[in-house]
Amino acid sequence: MGDVKLAYIVQKPQYKGETSRLAITHAIAYQTVEILLEDGQTVTPTLCFVGEGVLGLQKGQKAMDLYGVTSTESHVKNSLLVDLDVLVCKEDLAKYGISEDAMPDAEEMGADKKIQVVPFSEIQKAMEESKHVLFF
Amino acid sequence: MGTLTIGCFPGLVGNMAYDFALKLAEAAVNKGHKVNIWFSGNATGSVKAHQKHLKDYSTGEKYLKALIEKGVEICTCEACTVARGIQKPEGIEGVQWNAMHWYLAKIYGSDRVLQIGGE
């Protein structure tokens, strides 16, 4: 069957609940899924943040300093480091007055990928190209 | 017949989404489909054995055991579960413990996936 594409649609703000964070960690888990699959079988998630899901992604987070928990920023950076496509809805960022420059990147960690701020039409395209769409 | 994988994230008590997930699993397996259930987040609290079924609260144990008997594969996220103070020996017999890649691997072979988000 080869590769199975998944779209993870994050609609809830980070830190308000656990689900929005679990979306990121479940996406990163694609790195180790091969131990349970046959040769040549892969799963490729695309992380998409829409609506209130764009809240809490900004760089400069101090969750570890203040609460002793890993920040969403670090999870997003790890996502980029493991070559996940991370799409953030451009219209929703604008709606909440969040600058595209506020999005973190993992360049200093050596990541090749960057967060892609894209129109919703691009996120819709990612959903259409996926076998399964998972809403978090 | 197809394969259905359900990602169940809501807590056992406090809403009916968890109950719905189990009812749906039961309906699907009764029709002859293969069903997998992945627990993550607050749903992992439901794998603790010896739940007392008070009528004002939802219960997971007896339904989980019945589903396992019918061949449903049920797995809990180990990290989410131990973070809630539940250790494997305290868990319901037959529930698997694994990491998130278990869910992704089941998704790989599924015809349909239903992701039921948590709180």
Interface residues (C-beta under 8 A of the other chain):
Chain A: M1 V4 L6 K12 G17 E18 T19 L22 T25 H26 A29 Y30 T32 V33 I35 L36 L37 Q41 V43 P45 H132 L134 F135 F136
Chain B: G7 F9 S40 G41 N42 A99 M100 H101 W102 Y103 L104 A105 I107 Y108 S110 R112 V113 Q115 G117 G118 E119
